[in-house]
């Protein structure tokens, strides 16, 4: 039993600790590490900070486990583009701070939208419906604003309404929000994103 426990700990530390070449402070001359130290009860001891390792209970419902693995697939595909949307939203708002004239804003927005579509539309056309719906949900998680409210803010109420009608016809909803307190599926999505960001998926 002790042998099994030791092997389990060894595997855990091998997975968590970085390789020799990537640890700052490794000394070829000393054949060891130069580590920061701390005082503990009068003793000077070395310490290493380990990354947090999220641990979750197993998913017991077959339906939710199926949703989990579908979410893993969709988050891997969509999440990088959610970050791009967030970045571009900040960028366009910074530009709006320098453009006060409404006509010039509209002109700039159309030009900016055209450039973004040219760059990202080919990739996003490959998204499945579930990945498109996931992106809508994750935009709200990332920016604390629904896709509908972002479009309305930048392009106006009519354009937001038109895209909402189009989304509804496709089986999506631009007003879909991310709610950890009320939605069990959103809790699964949060779990997947936490693991993904930790490099564990």
Secondary structure, 3 states (H helix, E strand, C coil): CHHHHHHHHHHHHHHHCCCHHHCCCEECCCCEECCCEEEECCEEEECCCCCCCCCCCCCCCHHHHHHHHHHHHHHHHHHHHHHHHHHHHHHHHHHHCCCCCHHHHHHHHHHHHHHHHHHHHHHHCCCCHHHHHHHHHHHHHHHCCCHHHHHHHHHCHHHHHHHHHHHHHHCCCCCCCCCCCCCHHHHHHHHHHHHHHCCCC
